[in-house]
Amino acid sequence: MSSQPAPCSSAGWPAQEASAQIVVTGMSVTTAFGRGTSALADGLATGQSAFGQSLRFDTRRCRVGVAAELAGDPKLGPELGAVIEQACAGAGLDATDRADVDLFLALHTDAGSARDPAARDVIGDTPAEISVATGLPYPARIYTTACVAASTALADAATLIRSGRVQRVLIAAGYLVDLDSFWLFDAGRTLAADGQVRPFSAGRQGLLLGDGLAAVVLEDAAAARARGATPLVRLAGWGRAGDAYHVCQPRPDGTGLARAVAAALRRGGIDGSQVGYINANATGTIFADSSEAAAIALAFGDQAASIPVSSTKALHGHALEASALVEFVVTALTLRSGSLPVNAGFLGTDPACRLDLVLDEARQVHARYAMSLNAAFGGANTALLLEAA
């Protein structure tokens, strides 16, 4: 049996399945840059990160004390409720509409609740709080699958809509930097000791955590038109694949992620040459970034060198289970504005990461398609293909 990875181009796949188009009609986001899509867009445009000394808990015994945090004392339930309200308002969903909307929720597990035998479940009362506050039914699905939780929720929602089983789904995700996760990543020496995330860069030292909450209304395009909603972007394709390689390290040759990319291109019915921007998962860690660069090269072939790439985790931090939805919103904003966010923190070229990185300042393009990539411990990989509306 050959040890070479299987080809990962979209050629040879069956023709795109004939089914509903899927659009985003509402979205909102909160990061350390502030609340709302405008705050995020303005923060990305500066090219300056939101990292600073963590004030949420005592980090004096930690190796690293830096994170990207909202000011004050934010609470997960109210913050998630706020972004859901904003997304619903943007999509024009009134109280009657909401009663028929499935809610898919991606959350970081609450370690404190997990240790408490009296706790109802590991995510506490947050889902019930959100349901009461927003008028949405109790979440139909709750995802806690590490850093692809939100992108898995998006892919599941899109599959249900495309199959005609539902007309719209609201996907929401939230993470606020917490003590347990911070200590775990710090103890594992995964946090960047120099206080900067440097995706794909020589000298990169690791990731940094950041607050992130987002909500997206995904909808059948015909149903959106019928009620007069305006599409913001289209979700043209999605793909998922597993590495089955290592519990926390990605497969070095990038095969798993490349297969996810190929599936997204196939569903979108396009060639890789039409992708005008990739929002990378790159966390600033040694093995993950080089594996992702290999995946991009494998999936896009000769075209890989000409596709602009950046990872905005260098600006807003890693929001764990919520990261994929925050970065989906980033990618949507990029398509709408034509401004590609900078790949911040870059020190020099790593021969294992030869990509067309957006460096120094935002780059202006007019792309029709963009892709958002995410990967998680356990070898889970996702790719989401967005199309300008």
Secondary structure, 3 states (H helix, E strand, C coil): CCCCCCCCCCCCCCCCCCCCCEEEEEEEEEECCEECHHHHHHHHHHCCCCCEECCCCCCCCCCCCEEECCCCCCCHHHHHHHHHHHHHHHHCCCHHHHCCCEEEEEECCCHHHHCCCCCCCCCCCHHHHHHHHHCCCCCCEEECCHHHHHHHHHHHHHHHHHCCCCCEEEEEEEECCCHHHHHHHHHCCCECCCCCCCCCECCCCCECEECEEEEEEEEEHHHHHHCCCCCCEEEEEEEEEECCCCCCCCCCCCHHHHHHHHHHHHHHCCCHHHEEEEECCCCCCHHHHHHHHHHHHHHHHHHHHHCEEECCHHHHCECHHHHHHHHHHHHHHHHHHCEECCCCCCCCECCCCCCEECCCCCEECCCCEEEEEEEECCCEEEEEEEEEC
